[in-house]
Each structure stands twice: as C-alpha cells, then as structure tokens.
Amino acid sequence: MIYAEAKIQNNQFTDGLVALNRIRTGHNLSPYAGGISQASLINEMLNQRRYSLAFEGHYWVDMRRYNRLNTLPIDRPNDDVWEKFPVPGVN
C-alpha cells in the first residue's frame, strides 16, 4: 500500500495501478476500473487502506493526512473534535 501511494503521489499512475490491482485481486476483487487520475487513484487507495487495515487505527490518520476529516461521520452533536488536533507541519 505504501508503494501504491508513493507511485500515485509521484504521478506514476501505471505503477500505482498495478500495485492497487495486486491488493484488490489479493482480496478477490476485480481489477480497478475507475478513472486514471491522481484524485481517483488516491480515493481508491484510501478505500483499500480503509478495509485492508480495518481495526488498526489508520483510517483517521489517513483522513487527517489528506485533509478529509470533514468527510468522517459525526455520531453525536458537539462530537466534532477533529479540528482541535494539530496537524504537524501545517501550523
């Protein structure tokens, strides 16, 4: 997954797609058939990380790294504490 992410971030989409498809086929999923752009491949990579690393606590960190905390569900009113955590290198 780290390899796939690095290749996608460096605009080497072919290598990133090969890595993503190894992950997908390893989980008995069909090869990726979505768009071939950095945004599309990052979405797919994050989706694969979410389910491949479930229960390991990586999802929140991934959403934070990609500035997508606002996409996480808020189960109760006033539970939006995500913005209170500092992001290293940003502040």
DSSP file (Angstrom, degrees, kcal/mol; ACC not computed):
  #  RESIDUE AA STRUCTURE BP1 BP2  ACC     N-H-->O    O-->H-N    N-H-->O    O-->H-N    TCO  KAPPA ALPHA  PHI   PSI    X-CA   Y-CA   Z-CA
    1    1 A M     >        0   0    0      0, 0.0     4,-2.6     0, 0.0     5,-0.2   0.000 360.0 360.0 360.0 -37.4    0.0    0.0    0.0
    2    2 A I  H  >  +     0   0    0      2,-0.2     4,-2.6     1,-0.2     5,-0.2   0.913 360.0  50.4 -64.3 -40.6    2.9    2.4    0.7
    3    3 A Y  H  > S+     0   0    0      2,-0.2     4,-2.5     1,-0.2     5,-0.2   0.934 110.7  48.5 -61.2 -47.2    4.3    1.6   -2.7
    4    4 A A  H  > S+     0   0    0      1,-0.2     4,-2.3     2,-0.2    -2,-0.2   0.923 112.6  48.4 -59.9 -45.3    1.0    2.3   -4.4
    5    5 A E  H  X S+     0   0    0     -4,-2.6     4,-2.6     1,-0.2    -1,-0.2   0.914 111.5  49.7 -62.4 -43.4    0.6    5.6   -2.5
    6    6 A A  H  X S+     0   0    0     -4,-2.6     4,-1.5     1,-0.2    -1,-0.2   0.914 111.8  47.9 -63.4 -42.8    4.1    6.7   -3.4
    7    7 A K  H  <>S+     0   0    0     -4,-2.5     5,-3.0     2,-0.2    -1,-0.2   0.907 113.1  47.8 -65.2 -41.7    3.7    5.9   -7.0
    8    8 A I  H ><5S+     0   0    0     -4,-2.3     3,-1.7     1,-0.2    -2,-0.2   0.921 110.7  51.3 -65.5 -43.4    0.3    7.7   -7.2
    9    9 A Q  H 3<5S+     0   0    0     -4,-2.6    -1,-0.2     1,-0.3    -2,-0.2   0.798 110.1  50.5 -64.3 -28.1    1.7   10.8   -5.4
   10   10 A N  T 3<5S-     0   0    0     -4,-1.5    -1,-0.3    -5,-0.2    -2,-0.2   0.175 117.8-112.6 -95.8  17.1    4.6   10.9   -7.9
   11   11 A N  T < 5S+     0   0    0     -3,-1.7     2,-0.9     1,-0.2    -3,-0.2   0.752  76.1 134.6  58.8  27.9    2.2   10.7  -10.9
   12   12 A Q     >< +     0   0    0     -5,-3.0     4,-2.2     1,-0.2     3,-0.2  -0.632  24.2 166.1-100.4  70.7    3.4    7.2  -11.8
   13   13 A F  H  >  +     0   0    0     -2,-0.9     4,-2.8     1,-0.2     5,-0.2   0.810  64.7  57.9 -64.0 -35.1   -0.1    6.0  -12.3
   14   14 A T  H  > S+     0   0    0      2,-0.2     4,-2.1     1,-0.2    -1,-0.2   0.949 111.6  41.5 -61.8 -48.3    0.7    2.8  -14.2
   15   15 A D  H  > S+     0   0    0     -3,-0.2     4,-2.1     1,-0.2    -2,-0.2   0.897 115.5  51.2 -65.8 -39.9    2.9    1.5  -11.4
   16   16 A G  H  X S+     0   0    0     -4,-2.2     4,-2.5     1,-0.2    -2,-0.2   0.893 109.8  49.9 -63.1 -39.8    0.4    2.7   -8.8
   17   17 A L  H  X S+     0   0    0     -4,-2.8     4,-2.6     2,-0.2    15,-0.2   0.892 108.4  52.3 -67.1 -40.2   -2.5    1.0  -10.6
   18   18 A V  H  X S+     0   0    0     -4,-2.1     4,-1.7    -5,-0.2    -2,-0.2   0.923 111.7  47.4 -60.0 -43.9   -0.5   -2.3  -10.8
   19   19 A A  H  X S+     0   0    0     -4,-2.1     4,-1.7     2,-0.2    -2,-0.2   0.914 111.8  49.5 -64.9 -43.1    0.0   -2.1   -7.0
   20   20 A L  H  X S+     0   0    0     -4,-2.5     4,-2.7     1,-0.2    -1,-0.2   0.901 109.8  51.9 -62.0 -40.4   -3.6   -1.3   -6.3
   21   21 A N  H  X S+     0   0    0     -4,-2.6     4,-2.9     1,-0.2     5,-0.3   0.829 104.9  55.5 -68.8 -30.6   -4.7   -4.2   -8.5
   22   22 A R  H  X S+     0   0    0     -4,-1.7     4,-1.6     2,-0.2    -1,-0.2   0.908 111.0  45.7 -64.1 -40.3   -2.4   -6.6   -6.6
   23   23 A I  H  X S+     0   0    0     -4,-1.7     4,-0.8     2,-0.2    -2,-0.2   0.943 115.4  46.5 -65.8 -47.5   -4.2   -5.5   -3.4
   24   24 A R  H ><>S+     0   0    0     -4,-2.7     5,-2.5     1,-0.2     3,-1.1   0.939 114.3  45.1 -62.6 -49.1   -7.6   -5.8   -5.0
   25   25 A T  H ><5S+     0   0    0     -4,-2.9     3,-1.5     1,-0.3    -1,-0.2   0.816 106.2  61.7 -68.6 -27.7   -7.1   -9.2   -6.6
   26   26 A G  H 3<5S+     0   0    0     -4,-1.6    -1,-0.3    -5,-0.3    -2,-0.2   0.727 106.9  46.3 -66.4 -20.6   -5.5  -10.4   -3.4
   27   27 A H  T <<5S-     0   0    0     -3,-1.1    -1,-0.3    -4,-0.8    -2,-0.2   0.079 124.5-104.3-106.3  20.7   -8.8   -9.8   -1.7
   28   28 A N  T < 5S+     0   0    0     -3,-1.5     2,-0.3     1,-0.2    -3,-0.2   0.817  77.6 136.3  61.0  34.2  -10.8  -11.5   -4.5
   29   29 A L      < -     0   0    0     -5,-2.5    -1,-0.2    -6,-0.1    -2,-0.1  -0.768  59.9-104.2-104.2 155.8  -11.9   -8.2   -6.0
   30   30 A S        -     0   0    0     -2,-0.3     3,-0.1     1,-0.1    -1,-0.1  -0.386  51.8 -82.4 -71.9 157.6  -12.0   -7.4   -9.7
   31   31 A P        -     0   0    0      0, 0.0    -1,-0.1     0, 0.0     2,-0.1  -0.215  59.5 -84.3 -58.1 152.7   -9.2   -5.1  -11.0
   32   32 A Y        +     0   0    0    -15,-0.2   -11,-0.1     1,-0.1   -12,-0.0  -0.357  46.1 176.3 -61.0 132.3   -9.8   -1.4  -10.6
   33   33 A A        +     0   0    0     -3,-0.1    -1,-0.1    -2,-0.1     3,-0.1   0.168  42.7 103.9-125.4  15.0  -11.9    0.0  -13.5
   34   34 A G  S    S-     0   0    0      1,-0.2     7,-0.0     6,-0.1     6,-0.0   0.008  79.8 -48.1 -86.7-164.6  -12.3    3.7  -12.4
   35   35 A G        -     0   0    0      1,-0.1     2,-0.7     5,-0.0    -1,-0.2  -0.246  42.8-133.9 -67.6 152.4  -10.7    6.9  -13.6
   36   36 A I        +     0   0    0     -3,-0.1     2,-0.3     4,-0.1    -1,-0.1  -0.677  63.5 109.8-110.1  75.3   -6.9    7.2  -14.0
   37   37 A S  S  > S-     0   0    0     -2,-0.7     4,-2.7     1,-0.1     5,-0.3  -0.916  79.9-106.2-137.3 164.6   -6.2   10.5  -12.4
   38   38 A Q  H  > S+     0   0    0     -2,-0.3     4,-2.4     1,-0.2     5,-0.2   0.924 120.3  49.1 -59.9 -44.0   -4.3   11.3   -9.2
   39   39 A A  H  > S+     0   0    0      2,-0.2     4,-2.1     1,-0.2    -1,-0.2   0.919 113.2  46.4 -62.4 -44.3   -7.6   12.1   -7.4
   40   40 A S  H  > S+     0   0    0      1,-0.2     4,-2.1     2,-0.2    -1,-0.2   0.913 114.3  46.7 -65.5 -43.1   -9.3    8.9   -8.5
   41   41 A L  H  X S+     0   0    0     -4,-2.7     4,-2.7     2,-0.2    -1,-0.2   0.851 110.4  52.7 -71.0 -33.4   -6.4    6.7   -7.6
   42   42 A I  H  X S+     0   0    0     -4,-2.4     4,-2.8    -5,-0.3     5,-0.2   0.917 108.5  51.4 -65.6 -41.6   -6.0    8.3   -4.2
   43   43 A N  H  X S+     0   0    0     -4,-2.1     4,-2.0    -5,-0.2    -2,-0.2   0.928 112.8  45.3 -58.7 -44.9   -9.6    7.7   -3.5
   44   44 A E  H  X S+     0   0    0     -4,-2.1     4,-2.6     2,-0.2    -2,-0.2   0.909 112.3  51.1 -66.2 -41.9   -9.2    4.1   -4.4
   45   45 A M  H  X S+     0   0    0     -4,-2.7     4,-2.5     1,-0.2    -2,-0.2   0.921 111.2  47.9 -61.5 -44.2   -6.0    3.7   -2.4
   46   46 A L  H  X S+     0   0    0     -4,-2.8     4,-2.3     2,-0.2    -1,-0.2   0.876 110.7  52.4 -64.3 -37.0   -7.7    5.2    0.7
   47   47 A N  H  X S+     0   0    0     -4,-2.0     4,-1.7    -5,-0.2    -2,-0.2   0.923 111.1  46.2 -63.6 -44.4  -10.6    2.9    0.2
   48   48 A Q  H  X S+     0   0    0     -4,-2.6     4,-2.8     1,-0.2     5,-0.3   0.897 112.4  50.4 -66.4 -39.5   -8.3   -0.1    0.1
   49   49 A R  H  X S+     0   0    0     -4,-2.5     4,-2.1     1,-0.2    -1,-0.2   0.893 106.1  57.9 -63.2 -38.6   -6.4    1.1    3.1
   50   50 A R  H  < S+     0   0    0     -4,-2.3    -1,-0.2     1,-0.2    -2,-0.2   0.922 117.8  29.7 -58.6 -45.4   -9.7    1.6    5.0
   51   51 A Y  H >< S+     0   0    0     -4,-1.7     3,-0.8     2,-0.2    -2,-0.2   0.826 119.5  52.0 -88.5 -32.4  -10.7   -2.1    4.6
   52   52 A S  H 3< S+     0   0    0     -4,-2.8    -3,-0.2     1,-0.2    -2,-0.2   0.839 120.1  35.7 -71.4 -31.5   -7.3   -3.8    4.5
   53   53 A L  T ><>S+     0   0    0     -4,-2.1     3,-1.8    -5,-0.3     5,-0.6   0.016  85.2 154.1-110.2  26.5   -6.2   -2.1    7.7
   54   54 A A  T < 5 +     0   0    0     -3,-0.8    -3,-0.1     1,-0.3    -4,-0.0  -0.232  67.6  16.3 -56.4 143.6   -9.5   -2.1    9.5
   55   55 A F  T 3 5S+     0   0    0      1,-0.1    -1,-0.3     0, 0.0    -4,-0.1   0.563 100.9  97.1  68.6  12.1   -9.3   -2.1   13.3
   56   56 A E  T < 5S-     0   0    0     -3,-1.8    -2,-0.1     0, 0.0    -1,-0.1   0.415  94.7-116.6-106.9  -0.5   -5.7   -0.9   13.2
   57   57 A G  T  >5S+     0   0    0     -4,-0.2     4,-0.5     1,-0.0    -3,-0.1   0.680  80.2 118.1  80.8  18.4   -6.5    2.8   13.7
   58   58 A H  H  >< +     0   0    0     -5,-0.6     4,-2.8     2,-0.1     5,-0.2   0.737  54.7  74.9 -88.6 -23.4   -5.1    4.0   10.3
   59   59 A Y  H  > S+     0   0    0      1,-0.2     4,-2.7    -6,-0.2     5,-0.2   0.924  96.9  45.7 -61.2 -48.6   -8.3    5.4    8.8
   60   60 A W  H  > S+     0   0    0      1,-0.2     4,-2.2     2,-0.2    -1,-0.2   0.909 114.2  50.1 -60.4 -41.7   -8.5    8.6   10.9
   61   61 A V  H  X S+     0   0    0     -4,-0.5     4,-2.6     2,-0.2    -1,-0.2   0.904 110.9  49.4 -63.6 -42.1   -4.8    9.2   10.3
   62   62 A D  H  X S+     0   0    0     -4,-2.8     4,-1.9     2,-0.2    -2,-0.2   0.925 111.3  48.4 -62.7 -44.6   -5.2    8.8    6.6
   63   63 A M  H  <>S+     0   0    0     -4,-2.7     5,-3.7    -5,-0.2     6,-0.4   0.876 112.8  49.2 -64.2 -35.7   -8.2   11.1    6.5
   64   64 A R  H ><5S+     0   0    0     -4,-2.2     3,-1.4    -5,-0.2    -2,-0.2   0.912 108.5  52.4 -68.8 -42.7   -6.2   13.6    8.5
   65   65 A R  H 3<5S+     0   0    0     -4,-2.6    -2,-0.2     1,-0.3    -1,-0.2   0.853 114.5  42.7 -61.5 -35.1   -3.1   13.4    6.2
   66   66 A Y  T 3<5S-     0   0    0     -4,-1.9    -1,-0.3    -5,-0.2    -2,-0.2   0.222 114.1-116.1 -97.6  14.5   -5.3   14.0    3.2
   67   67 A N  T < 5S+     0   0    0     -3,-1.4    -3,-0.2     1,-0.1     3,-0.1   0.893  78.7 124.7  54.8  45.3   -7.3   16.8    4.9
   68   68 A R    > < +     0   0    0     -5,-3.7     3,-2.1    -6,-0.1     4,-0.3   0.044  19.2 119.2-121.1  24.1  -10.5   14.9    4.7
   69   69 A L  G >   +     0   0    0     -6,-0.4     3,-1.6     1,-0.3    -1,-0.1   0.809  68.8  67.8 -61.1 -27.5  -11.6   14.8    8.3
   70   70 A N  G 3  S+     0   0    0      1,-0.3    -1,-0.3    -7,-0.1    -2,-0.1   0.602  91.9  62.2 -69.1  -8.4  -14.7   16.7    7.3
   71   71 A T  G <  S+     0   0    0     -3,-2.1    -1,-0.3    -8,-0.1    -2,-0.2   0.572  81.6 100.1 -90.6 -10.1  -15.9   13.5    5.5
   72   72 A L  S <  S-     0   0    0     -3,-1.6     2,-0.1    -4,-0.3    -3,-0.0  -0.504  82.3-107.5 -76.1 143.9  -16.0   11.4    8.6
   73   73 A P        -     0   0    0      0, 0.0     2,-0.6     0, 0.0    -1,-0.1  -0.407  20.8-145.1 -70.8 146.7  -19.4   10.9   10.2
   74   74 A I        -     0   0    0      1,-0.1     6,-0.1    -2,-0.1     4,-0.0  -0.958  12.0-170.4-111.6 113.5  -20.2   12.7   13.4
   75   75 A D        +     0   0    0     -2,-0.6    -1,-0.1     4,-0.1     0, 0.0   0.806  67.9  27.8 -77.2 -31.3  -22.4   10.4   15.5
   76   76 A R  S >  S-     0   0    0      1,-0.0     3,-1.4     0, 0.0     4,-0.1  -0.951  92.1 -94.0-131.7 150.0  -23.5   12.9   18.2
   77   77 A P  T 3  S+     0   0    0      0, 0.0    -2,-0.1     0, 0.0    -1,-0.0  -0.295 110.8  19.0 -58.3 147.5  -23.9   16.7   18.3
   78   78 A N  T 3  S+     0   0    0      1,-0.1    -4,-0.0    -4,-0.0     0, 0.0   0.663  90.3 115.5  64.5  19.3  -20.8   18.5   19.5
   79   79 A D    <   +     0   0    0     -3,-1.4     2,-2.1     1,-0.1     3,-0.2   0.354  33.3 114.8 -95.8   5.4  -18.6   15.5   18.8
   80   80 A D        +     0   0    0      1,-0.2     3,-0.2    -4,-0.1    -1,-0.1  -0.523  25.4 141.8 -80.0  82.5  -16.5   17.2   16.1
   81   81 A V    >   +     0   0    0     -2,-2.1     3,-1.5     1,-0.1     4,-0.5   0.465  41.9  95.0 -97.5  -4.2  -13.2   17.2   17.9
   82   82 A W  G >  S+     0   0    0      1,-0.3     3,-1.2    -3,-0.2    -1,-0.1   0.852  79.6  55.8 -59.5 -37.2  -11.1   16.5   14.8
   83   83 A E  G 3  S+     0   0    0      1,-0.2    -1,-0.3    -3,-0.2    -2,-0.1   0.660  96.6  66.1 -72.5 -14.2  -10.3   20.2   14.2
   84   84 A K  G <  S+     0   0    0     -3,-1.5    -1,-0.2     2,-0.1    -2,-0.2   0.643  82.4  89.4 -82.2 -14.5   -8.9   20.6   17.6
   85   85 A F  S <  S-     0   0    0     -3,-1.2     2,-0.1    -4,-0.5     0, 0.0  -0.678  82.3-119.9 -84.0 134.0   -5.9   18.3   16.9
   86   86 A P        -     0   0    0      0, 0.0    -2,-0.1     0, 0.0    -1,-0.1  -0.427  15.3-138.8 -72.4 148.2   -2.8   19.9   15.5
   87   87 A V    >>  -     0   0    0     -2,-0.1     3,-2.0   -22,-0.0     4,-1.1  -0.940  27.0-119.5-105.9 115.7   -1.6   18.8   12.1
   88   88 A P  T 34 S+     0   0    0      0, 0.0     0, 0.0     0, 0.0     0, 0.0  -0.241  94.1  13.4 -57.1 137.3    2.2   18.6   12.1
   89   89 A G  T 34 S+     0   0    0      1,-0.1     0, 0.0     0, 0.0     0, 0.0   0.330 113.3  78.7  83.3  -8.4    3.9   20.9    9.6
   90   90 A V  T <4        0   0    0     -3,-2.0    -1,-0.1     1,-0.1     0, 0.0   0.809 360.0 360.0 -99.9 -37.5    0.8   22.9    9.0
   91   91 A N     <        0   0    0     -4,-1.1    -1,-0.1     0, 0.0     0, 0.0   0.451 360.0 360.0 -90.1 360.0    0.7   25.2   12.0
